[in-house]
Amino acid sequence: MKKSEISRMPSFFDRYINLCDDISLLLALEKTSPDQVFSLDMLREIGDKIYAPGKWTIKDILQHVIDNERIMCYRALRFSRNELTALPGYEENIMAANSNARNRTLEDIMEEFQIVRGGTLALYRNMTPEMMLREGLANGQYMSPLSLGFVIVGHAVHHRNIIEQRYRPLL
């Protein structure tokens, strides 16, 4: 299913979805695999540099993208299975502060990201169109597994853009 088939665009998350092409979700997920979106050589070169006090390191950003993908998949899994108990939001800064990303290697984090993306692809490959369009309530908004899949794609692109615009100039 394509981005244009999202029946209700969740506010706030639309900023990520709008970064996506109108292609099938599975193709979008494949095109934005970690090795396609992030240059490990550039990330290594940036290292632990930050562009302003209190900002996340590259490792923190990557771990955040992974954590977000897991959360969006959990929501998508529940909604696709018609389990419609309302789900809460999450506090990204608390999660980032407690992720242990700074004590890991970039290679280790990227490997985890590849594994998580593989799980995301497996989850979505087995959803029917009906399952993709079921809506549930998360963070006070109705959203579908289809919209959540494009949030995953656009969120990675968003953070790649931040790295390009704010971190790359530090080199």
Backbone as JSON Lines, residues from 0, in Angstrom:
{"i":0,"aa":"M","n":[0.85,-1.19,0.0],"ca":[0.0,0.0,0.0],"c":[0.89,1.25,0.0]}
{"i":1,"aa":"K","n":[0.38,2.31,-0.62],"ca":[1.14,3.54,-0.77],"c":[0.74,4.59,0.28]}
{"i":2,"aa":"K","n":[1.61,5.6,0.41],"ca":[1.35,6.7,1.33],"c":[0.0,7.36,1.03]}
{"i":3,"aa":"S","n":[-0.34,7.51,-0.23],"ca":[-1.6,8.17,-0.62],"c":[-2.83,7.4,-0.17]}
{"i":4,"aa":"E","n":[-2.65,6.17,0.28],"ca":[-3.78,5.37,0.75],"c":[-4.03,5.51,2.25]}
{"i":5,"aa":"I","n":[-3.25,6.34,2.92],"ca":[-3.49,6.61,4.34],"c":[-4.81,7.37,4.44]}
{"i":6,"aa":"S","n":[-5.76,6.83,5.19],"ca":[-7.08,7.43,5.25],"c":[-7.15,8.63,6.19]}
{"i":7,"aa":"R","n":[-6.41,8.6,7.28],"ca":[-6.41,9.72,8.23],"c":[-4.95,10.02,8.56]}
{"i":8,"aa":"M","n":[-4.53,11.24,8.25],"ca":[-3.16,11.65,8.51],"c":[-3.05,12.11,9.96]}
{"i":9,"aa":"P","n":[-2.26,11.4,10.78],"ca":[-2.14,11.81,12.19],"c":[-1.32,13.1,12.31]}
{"i":10,"aa":"S","n":[-1.9,14.09,13.0],"ca":[-1.17,15.35,13.18],"c":[0.08,15.09,14.01]}
{"i":11,"aa":"F","n":[1.04,15.94,13.91],"ca":[2.4,15.84,14.43],"c":[3.21,14.83,13.62]}
{"i":12,"aa":"F","n":[2.69,13.64,13.43],"ca":[3.4,12.61,12.67],"c":[3.39,12.89,11.17]}
{"i":13,"aa":"D","n":[2.49,13.77,10.74],"ca":[2.43,14.11,9.31],"c":[3.75,14.7,8.83]}
{"i":14,"aa":"R","n":[4.49,15.37,9.71],"ca":[5.78,15.95,9.3],"c":[6.78,14.88,8.88]}
{"i":15,"aa":"Y","n":[6.66,13.69,9.41],"ca":[7.51,12.58,8.99],"c":[6.94,11.92,7.73]}
{"i":16,"aa":"I","n":[5.65,11.69,7.73],"ca":[5.0,11.04,6.59],"c":[5.2,11.87,5.33]}
{"i":17,"aa":"N","n":[5.12,13.18,5.46],"ca":[5.28,14.06,4.29],"c":[6.68,14.03,3.7]}
{"i":18,"aa":"L","n":[7.65,13.48,4.4],"ca":[9.0,13.33,3.85],"c":[9.12,12.1,2.95]}
{"i":19,"aa":"C","n":[8.08,11.3,2.9],"ca":[8.11,10.04,2.16],"c":[7.56,10.2,0.75]}
{"i":20,"aa":"D","n":[8.11,9.41,-0.17],"ca":[7.56,9.34,-1.52],"c":[6.27,8.54,-1.49]}
{"i":21,"aa":"D","n":[5.45,8.73,-2.51],"ca":[4.21,7.97,-2.62],"c":[4.49,6.65,-3.34]}
{"i":22,"aa":"I","n":[5.17,5.77,-2.62],"ca":[5.51,4.44,-3.12],"c":[4.99,3.43,-2.12]}
{"i":23,"aa":"S","n":[5.09,2.16,-2.45],"ca":[4.6,1.15,-1.51],"c":[5.42,1.22,-0.22]}
{"i":24,"aa":"L","n":[4.77,0.93,0.87],"ca":[5.43,0.98,2.17],"c":[6.62,0.03,2.21]}
{"i":25,"aa":"L","n":[6.46,-1.18,1.69],"ca":[7.57,-2.14,1.73],"c":[8.78,-1.61,0.96]}
{"i":26,"aa":"L","n":[8.55,-1.01,-0.19],"ca":[9.65,-0.44,-0.96],"c":[10.27,0.72,-0.2]}
{"i":27,"aa":"A","n":[9.46,1.56,0.42],"ca":[9.97,2.68,1.2],"c":[10.83,2.19,2.36]}
{"i":28,"aa":"L","n":[10.39,1.14,3.04],"ca":[11.18,0.58,4.14],"c":[12.51,0.02,3.63]}
{"i":29,"aa":"E","n":[12.47,-0.64,2.49],"ca":[13.71,-1.19,1.92],"c":[14.66,-0.08,1.49]}
{"i":30,"aa":"K","n":[14.11,0.98,0.86],"ca":[14.94,2.09,0.38],"c":[15.54,2.91,1.52]}
{"i":31,"aa":"T","n":[14.97,2.81,2.7],"ca":[15.49,3.58,3.83],"c":[16.1,2.66,4.88]}
{"i":32,"aa":"S","n":[16.65,1.54,4.43],"ca":[17.37,0.67,5.37],"c":[18.54,1.48,5.93]}
{"i":33,"aa":"P","n":[19.01,1.15,7.1],"ca":[20.07,1.95,7.75],"c":[21.28,2.23,6.86]}
{"i":34,"aa":"D","n":[21.74,1.25,6.12],"ca":[22.92,1.46,5.29],"c":[22.61,2.34,4.08]}
{"i":35,"aa":"Q","n":[21.35,2.47,3.71],"ca":[20.96,3.35,2.61],"c":[20.79,4.81,3.06]}
{"i":36,"aa":"V","n":[20.41,5.0,4.31],"ca":[20.1,6.33,4.82],"c":[21.31,6.99,5.49]}
{"i":37,"aa":"F","n":[22.09,6.21,6.19],"ca":[23.18,6.77,6.98],"c":[24.53,6.28,6.47]}
{"i":38,"aa":"S","n":[25.45,7.21,6.28],"ca":[26.81,6.87,5.87],"c":[27.66,6.61,7.1]}
{"i":39,"aa":"L","n":[28.03,5.36,7.29],"ca":[28.82,5.0,8.46],"c":[30.14,5.76,8.5]}
{"i":40,"aa":"D","n":[30.76,5.97,7.35],"ca":[32.03,6.72,7.33],"c":[31.83,8.14,7.85]}
{"i":41,"aa":"M","n":[30.78,8.81,7.39],"ca":[30.52,10.18,7.86],"c":[30.18,10.18,9.35]}
{"i":42,"aa":"L","n":[29.38,9.2,9.78],"ca":[29.02,9.13,11.2],"c":[30.25,8.92,12.07]}
{"i":43,"aa":"R","n":[31.16,8.07,11.62],"ca":[32.43,7.86,12.35],"c":[33.21,9.17,12.46]}
{"i":44,"aa":"E","n":[33.25,9.89,11.35],"ca":[34.0,11.14,11.31],"c":[33.41,12.19,12.27]}
{"i":45,"aa":"I","n":[32.09,12.24,12.35],"ca":[31.43,13.17,13.27],"c":[31.71,12.76,14.71]}
{"i":46,"aa":"G","n":[31.71,11.46,14.96],"ca":[32.01,10.96,16.3],"c":[31.04,11.49,17.34]}
{"i":47,"aa":"D","n":[31.57,12.02,18.42],"ca":[30.74,12.52,19.52],"c":[30.54,14.04,19.48]}
{"i":48,"aa":"K","n":[30.84,14.66,18.35],"ca":[30.63,16.1,18.23],"c":[29.13,16.4,18.28]}
{"i":49,"aa":"I","n":[28.81,17.52,18.91],"ca":[27.43,18.0,18.93],"c":[27.43,19.46,18.48]}
{"i":50,"aa":"Y","n":[26.36,19.92,17.89],"ca":[26.32,21.27,17.33],"c":[25.9,22.33,18.34]}
{"i":51,"aa":"A","n":[25.39,21.9,19.5],"ca":[24.99,22.84,20.55],"c":[24.96,22.08,21.88]}
{"i":52,"aa":"P","n":[25.16,22.79,22.98],"ca":[25.11,22.12,24.29],"c":[23.77,21.42,24.5]}
{"i":53,"aa":"G","n":[23.83,20.23,25.05],"ca":[22.63,19.46,25.37],"c":[22.04,18.67,24.22]}
{"i":54,"aa":"K","n":[22.63,18.77,23.03],"ca":[22.11,18.02,21.89],"c":[22.65,16.6,21.92]}
{"i":55,"aa":"W","n":[21.96,15.72,21.23],"ca":[22.34,14.31,21.2],"c":[23.56,14.09,20.32]}
{"i":56,"aa":"T","n":[24.31,13.05,20.65],"ca":[25.4,12.6,19.78],"c":[24.8,11.77,18.65]}
{"i":57,"aa":"I","n":[25.61,11.46,17.68],"ca":[25.18,10.61,16.57],"c":[24.67,9.27,17.1]}
{"i":58,"aa":"K","n":[25.38,8.71,18.06],"ca":[24.94,7.42,18.63],"c":[23.57,7.56,19.28]}
{"i":59,"aa":"D","n":[23.36,8.67,20.0],"ca":[22.05,8.92,20.63],"c":[20.95,9.01,19.57]}
{"i":60,"aa":"I","n":[21.24,9.71,18.48],"ca":[20.25,9.87,17.41],"c":[19.89,8.52,16.81]}
{"i":61,"aa":"L","n":[20.9,7.73,16.48],"ca":[20.63,6.42,15.89],"c":[19.83,5.54,16.83]}
{"i":62,"aa":"Q","n":[20.18,5.54,18.11],"ca":[19.44,4.73,19.07],"c":[18.0,5.22,19.18]}
{"i":63,"aa":"H","n":[17.81,6.52,19.13],"ca":[16.46,7.09,19.16],"c":[15.64,6.62,17.95]}
{"i":64,"aa":"V","n":[16.25,6.62,16.77],"ca":[15.55,6.16,15.57],"c":[15.15,4.69,15.72]}
{"i":65,"aa":"I","n":[16.06,3.89,16.27],"ca":[15.76,2.46,16.51],"c":[14.62,2.31,17.51]}
{"i":66,"aa":"D","n":[14.72,3.03,18.63],"ca":[13.67,2.94,19.66],"c":[12.32,3.35,19.1]}
{"i":67,"aa":"N","n":[12.3,4.44,18.33],"ca":[11.05,4.9,17.73],"c":[10.48,3.86,16.78]}
{"i":68,"aa":"E","n":[11.35,3.23,16.0],"ca":[10.87,2.21,15.07],"c":[10.22,1.05,15.83]}
{"i":69,"aa":"R","n":[10.83,0.65,16.92],"ca":[10.25,-0.43,17.73],"c":[8.88,-0.04,18.27]}
{"i":70,"aa":"I","n":[8.77,1.19,18.76],"ca":[7.51,1.65,19.33],"c":[6.43,1.73,18.26]}
{"i":71,"aa":"M","n":[6.76,2.27,17.1],"ca":[5.78,2.36,16.01],"c":[5.36,0.96,15.55]}
{"i":72,"aa":"C","n":[6.29,0.02,15.52],"ca":[5.95,-1.36,15.15],"c":[5.03,-2.0,16.18]}
{"i":73,"aa":"Y","n":[5.28,-1.73,17.44],"ca":[4.41,-2.28,18.49],"c":[2.99,-1.76,18.3]}
{"i":74,"aa":"R","n":[2.88,-0.47,18.04],"ca":[1.57,0.11,17.8],"c":[0.93,-0.53,16.56]}
{"i":75,"aa":"A","n":[1.69,-0.63,15.49],"ca":[1.18,-1.21,14.25],"c":[0.74,-2.65,14.46]}
{"i":76,"aa":"L","n":[1.51,-3.42,15.19],"ca":[1.16,-4.81,15.49],"c":[-0.18,-4.87,16.2]}
{"i":77,"aa":"R","n":[-0.33,-4.08,17.24],"ca":[-1.58,-4.11,18.01],"c":[-2.77,-3.7,17.16]}
{"i":78,"aa":"F","n":[-2.64,-2.6,16.43],"ca":[-3.77,-2.11,15.63],"c":[-4.1,-3.08,14.5]}
{"i":79,"aa":"S","n":[-3.08,-3.64,13.88],"ca":[-3.33,-4.57,12.77],"c":[-4.05,-5.82,13.23]}
{"i":80,"aa":"R","n":[-3.84,-6.19,14.47],"ca":[-4.49,-7.38,15.03],"c":[-5.82,-7.04,15.69]}
{"i":81,"aa":"N","n":[-6.25,-5.78,15.49],"ca":[-7.53,-5.31,16.02],"c":[-7.55,-5.22,17.54]}
{"i":82,"aa":"E","n":[-6.4,-5.06,18.15],"ca":[-6.3,-4.85,19.6],"c":[-6.24,-3.35,19.78]}
{"i":83,"aa":"L","n":[-7.35,-2.76,20.18],"ca":[-7.52,-1.32,20.08],"c":[-7.47,-0.58,21.41]}
{"i":84,"aa":"T","n":[-6.85,-1.18,22.43],"ca":[-6.66,-0.46,23.68],"c":[-5.79,0.76,23.39]}
{"i":85,"aa":"A","n":[-6.21,1.91,23.89],"ca":[-5.45,3.15,23.66],"c":[-4.03,3.01,24.23]}
{"i":86,"aa":"L","n":[-3.07,3.51,23.46],"ca":[-1.66,3.42,23.85],"c":[-1.11,4.8,24.17]}
{"i":87,"aa":"P","n":[-0.23,4.88,25.16],"ca":[0.34,6.18,25.53],"c":[1.44,6.61,24.56]}
{"i":88,"aa":"G","n":[1.85,7.85,24.69],"ca":[3.03,8.34,23.99],"c":[4.27,7.89,24.74]}
{"i":89,"aa":"Y","n":[5.4,8.47,24.39],"ca":[6.63,8.17,25.13],"c":[7.49,9.42,25.18]}
{"i":90,"aa":"E","n":[8.36,9.49,26.14],"ca":[9.23,10.64,26.33],"c":[10.61,10.31,25.78]}
{"i":91,"aa":"E","n":[10.91,10.84,24.6],"ca":[12.15,10.51,23.9],"c":[13.4,10.93,24.67]}
{"i":92,"aa":"N","n":[13.36,12.03,25.39],"ca":[14.56,12.47,26.1],"c":[14.9,11.56,27.28]}
{"i":93,"aa":"I","n":[13.9,11.06,27.96],"ca":[14.15,10.1,29.05],"c":[14.73,8.82,28.46]}
{"i":94,"aa":"M","n":[14.16,8.36,27.36],"ca":[14.67,7.13,26.74],"c":[16.11,7.33,26.26]}
{"i":95,"aa":"A","n":[16.39,8.46,25.64],"ca":[17.75,8.72,25.14],"c":[18.74,8.77,26.29]}
{"i":96,"aa":"A","n":[18.36,9.39,27.38],"ca":[19.26,9.51,28.54],"c":[19.56,8.16,29.17]}
{"i":97,"aa":"N","n":[18.71,7.18,28.92],"ca":[18.85,5.87,29.54],"c":[19.13,4.75,28.55]}
{"i":98,"aa":"S","n":[19.58,5.08,27.35],"ca":[19.75,4.08,26.29],"c":[21.11,3.39,26.29]}
{"i":99,"aa":"N","n":[22.1,3.97,26.92],"ca":[23.47,3.44,26.93],"c":[24.14,3.53,25.55]}
{"i":100,"aa":"A","n":[23.61,4.34,24.66],"ca":[24.18,4.46,23.31],"c":[25.62,4.95,23.34]}
{"i":101,"aa":"R","n":[25.94,5.81,24.25],"ca":[27.3,6.39,24.29],"c":[28.37,5.35,24.59]}
{"i":102,"aa":"N","n":[27.98,4.24,25.19],"ca":[28.95,3.2,25.53],"c":[29.02,2.09,24.5]}
{"i":103,"aa":"R","n":[28.39,2.31,23.36],"ca":[28.36,1.3,22.29],"c":[29.14,1.82,21.09]}
{"i":104,"aa":"T","n":[29.48,0.92,20.2],"ca":[30.14,1.34,18.97],"c":[29.08,1.67,17.91]}
{"i":105,"aa":"L","n":[29.46,2.5,16.97],"ca":[28.56,2.79,15.85],"c":[28.19,1.52,15.11]}
{"i":106,"aa":"E","n":[29.17,0.65,14.93],"ca":[28.93,-0.6,14.21],"c":[27.88,-1.45,14.92]}
{"i":107,"aa":"D","n":[27.95,-1.51,16.23],"ca":[26.99,-2.27,17.02],"c":[25.59,-1.68,16.89]}
{"i":108,"aa":"I","n":[25.5,-0.37,16.97],"ca":[24.2,0.3,16.85],"c":[23.62,0.09,15.46]}
{"i":109,"aa":"M","n":[24.46,0.22,14.43],"ca":[23.97,0.02,13.06],"c":[23.53,-1.43,12.83]}
{"i":110,"aa":"E","n":[24.23,-2.38,13.45],"ca":[23.8,-3.78,13.34],"c":[22.43,-3.97,13.98]}
{"i":111,"aa":"E","n":[22.22,-3.37,15.14],"ca":[20.91,-3.44,15.79],"c":[19.84,-2.82,14.89]}
{"i":112,"aa":"F","n":[20.16,-1.69,14.3],"ca":[19.23,-1.01,13.41],"c":[18.85,-1.92,12.23]}
{"i":113,"aa":"Q","n":[19.81,-2.61,11.64],"ca":[19.53,-3.52,10.53],"c":[18.6,-4.65,10.99]}
{"i":114,"aa":"I","n":[18.85,-5.17,12.17],"ca":[18.03,-6.26,12.7],"c":[16.6,-5.78,12.95]}
{"i":115,"aa":"V","n":[16.47,-4.61,13.56],"ca":[15.14,-4.05,13.82],"c":[14.4,-3.83,12.5]}
{"i":116,"aa":"R","n":[15.1,-3.27,11.5],"ca":[14.44,-3.02,10.21],"c":[14.01,-4.35,9.58]}
{"i":117,"aa":"G","n":[14.79,-5.39,9.73],"ca":[14.38,-6.7,9.23],"c":[13.09,-7.16,9.88]}
{"i":118,"aa":"G","n":[12.96,-6.94,11.17],"ca":[11.74,-7.29,11.88],"c":[10.56,-6.45,11.41]}
{"i":119,"aa":"T","n":[10.81,-5.18,11.15],"ca":[9.76,-4.28,10.65],"c":[9.25,-4.78,9.3]}
{"i":120,"aa":"L","n":[10.18,-5.11,8.42],"ca":[9.79,-5.63,7.1],"c":[8.98,-6.92,7.23]}
{"i":121,"aa":"A","n":[9.42,-7.81,8.11],"ca":[8.69,-9.07,8.31],"c":[7.27,-8.81,8.81]}
{"i":122,"aa":"L","n":[7.13,-7.88,9.74],"ca":[5.8,-7.54,10.27],"c":[4.89,-7.03,9.16]}
{"i":123,"aa":"Y","n":[5.38,-6.08,8.39],"ca":[4.54,-5.46,7.36],"c":[4.3,-6.35,6.15]}
{"i":124,"aa":"R","n":[5.21,-7.24,5.83],"ca":[5.0,-8.14,4.69],"c":[3.79,-9.04,4.89]}
{"i":125,"aa":"N","n":[3.45,-9.28,6.13],"ca":[2.37,-10.22,6.43],"c":[1.05,-9.55,6.78]}
{"i":126,"aa":"M","n":[0.96,-8.24,6.55],"ca":[-0.3,-7.53,6.8],"c":[-1.1,-7.45,5.51]}
{"i":127,"aa":"T","n":[-2.38,-7.72,5.63],"ca":[-3.29,-7.52,4.5],"c":[-3.64,-6.03,4.42]}
{"i":128,"aa":"P","n":[-4.18,-5.58,3.28],"ca":[-4.62,-4.18,3.21],"c":[-5.62,-3.83,4.32]}
{"i":129,"aa":"E","n":[-6.51,-4.74,4.63],"ca":[-7.47,-4.48,5.71],"c":[-6.74,-4.25,7.04]}
{"i":130,"aa":"M","n":[-5.75,-5.07,7.33],"ca":[-4.99,-4.92,8.57],"c":[-4.23,-3.59,8.59]}
{"i":131,"aa":"M","n":[-3.7,-3.18,7.44],"ca":[-2.92,-1.94,7.36],"c":[-3.77,-0.71,7.61]}
{"i":132,"aa":"L","n":[-5.07,-0.8,7.33],"ca":[-5.94,0.37,7.46],"c":[-6.72,0.43,8.76]}
{"i":133,"aa":"R","n":[-6.63,-0.6,9.6],"ca":[-7.3,-0.54,10.9],"c":[-6.69,0.6,11.71]}
{"i":134,"aa":"E","n":[-7.52,1.29,12.43],"ca":[-7.01,2.41,13.21],"c":[-7.12,2.13,14.7]}
{"i":135,"aa":"G","n":[-6.14,2.64,15.42],"ca":[-6.14,2.58,16.86],"c":[-5.71,3.93,17.4]}
{"i":136,"aa":"L","n":[-5.82,4.08,18.7],"ca":[-5.5,5.34,19.37],"c":[-4.15,5.23,20.06]}
{"i":137,"aa":"A","n":[-3.24,6.09,19.69],"ca":[-1.91,6.16,20.33],"c":[-1.56,7.62,20.52]}
{"i":138,"aa":"N","n":[-1.08,7.94,21.71],"ca":[-0.66,9.3,22.0],"c":[-1.8,10.29,21.7]}
{"i":139,"aa":"G","n":[-3.02,9.86,21.95],"ca":[-4.18,10.73,21.79],"c":[-4.67,10.91,20.37]}
{"i":140,"aa":"Q","n":[-4.15,10.15,19.42],"ca":[-4.55,10.3,18.02],"c":[-4.86,8.95,17.39]}
{"i":141,"aa":"Y","n":[-5.76,8.98,16.43],"ca":[-6.04,7.77,15.68],"c":[-5.01,7.65,14.56]}
{"i":142,"aa":"M","n":[-4.5,6.45,14.39],"ca":[-3.54,6.17,13.32],"c":[-3.64,4.71,12.92]}
{"i":143,"aa":"S","n":[-3.19,4.45,11.72],"ca":[-3.24,3.09,11.18],"c":[-1.84,2.51,11.09]}
{"i":144,"aa":"P","n":[-1.74,1.2,10.98],"ca":[-0.42,0.6,10.73],"c":[0.25,1.18,9.47]}
{"i":145,"aa":"L","n":[-0.55,1.49,8.45],"ca":[0.03,2.07,7.25],"c":[0.68,3.42,7.56]}
{"i":146,"aa":"S","n":[-0.04,4.27,8.28],"ca":[0.55,5.57,8.62],"c":[1.76,5.4,9.52]}
{"i":147,"aa":"L","n":[1.71,4.46,10.44],"ca":[2.85,4.22,11.33],"c":[4.07,3.73,10.55]}
{"i":148,"aa":"G","n":[3.85,2.93,9.52],"ca":[4.96,2.48,8.69],"c":[5.64,3.65,8.0]}
{"i":149,"aa":"F","n":[4.84,4.6,7.51],"ca":[5.44,5.77,6.87],"c":[6.04,6.73,7.9]}
{"i":150,"aa":"V","n":[5.56,6.7,9.12],"ca":[6.22,7.46,10.19],"c":[7.64,6.9,10.39]}
{"i":151,"aa":"I","n":[7.76,5.58,10.4],"ca":[9.08,4.94,10.56],"c":[10.03,5.41,9.46]}
{"i":152,"aa":"V","n":[9.57,5.38,8.24],"ca":[10.4,5.78,7.09],"c":[10.77,7.26,7.21]}
{"i":153,"aa":"G","n":[9.77,8.11,7.38],"ca":[10.01,9.55,7.43],"c":[10.82,9.99,8.62]}
{"i":154,"aa":"H","n":[10.68,9.3,9.74],"ca":[11.44,9.64,10.95],"c":[12.93,9.42,10.71]}
{"i":155,"aa":"A","n":[13.29,8.33,10.06],"ca":[14.7,8.08,9.73],"c":[15.22,9.15,8.78]}
{"i":156,"aa":"V","n":[14.42,9.51,7.79],"ca":[14.82,10.55,6.83],"c":[14.98,11.9,7.55]}
{"i":157,"aa":"H","n":[14.06,12.21,8.44],"ca":[14.13,13.45,9.23],"c":[15.46,13.54,9.98]}
{"i":158,"aa":"H","n":[15.84,12.46,10.63],"ca":[17.09,12.49,11.4],"c":[18.32,12.48,10.5]}
{"i":159,"aa":"R","n":[18.23,11.84,9.35],"ca":[19.33,11.95,8.38],"c":[19.5,13.41,7.96]}
{"i":160,"aa":"N","n":[18.38,14.09,7.72],"ca":[18.44,15.5,7.33],"c":[19.06,16.36,8.43]}
{"i":161,"aa":"I","n":[18.72,16.09,9.67],"ca":[19.32,16.83,10.79],"c":[20.83,16.59,10.83]}
{"i":162,"aa":"I","n":[21.24,15.35,10.64],"ca":[22.68,15.05,10.63],"c":[23.36,15.81,9.5]}
{"i":163,"aa":"E","n":[22.76,15.81,8.33],"ca":[23.34,16.51,7.18],"c":[23.42,18.02,7.43]}
{"i":164,"aa":"Q","n":[22.36,18.59,7.99],"ca":[22.28,20.04,8.14],"c":[23.03,20.58,9.35]}
{"i":165,"aa":"R","n":[23.05,19.81,10.45],"ca":[23.61,20.36,11.69],"c":[24.9,19.71,12.16]}
{"i":166,"aa":"Y","n":[25.1,18.45,11.82],"ca":[26.29,17.74,12.28],"c":[27.4,17.72,11.22]}
{"i":167,"aa":"R","n":[27.03,17.51,9.99],"ca":[28.04,17.45,8.93],"c":[28.88,18.73,8.85]}
{"i":168,"aa":"P","n":[28.3,19.92,9.04],"ca":[29.11,21.13,9.01],"c":[30.2,21.19,10.1]}
{"i":169,"aa":"L","n":[30.09,20.32,11.1],"ca":[31.1,20.28,12.16],"c":[32.41,19.66,11.68]}
{"i":170,"aa":"L","n":[32.37,19.02,10.52],"ca":[33.57,18.34,9.99],"c":[34.55,19.32,9.38]}
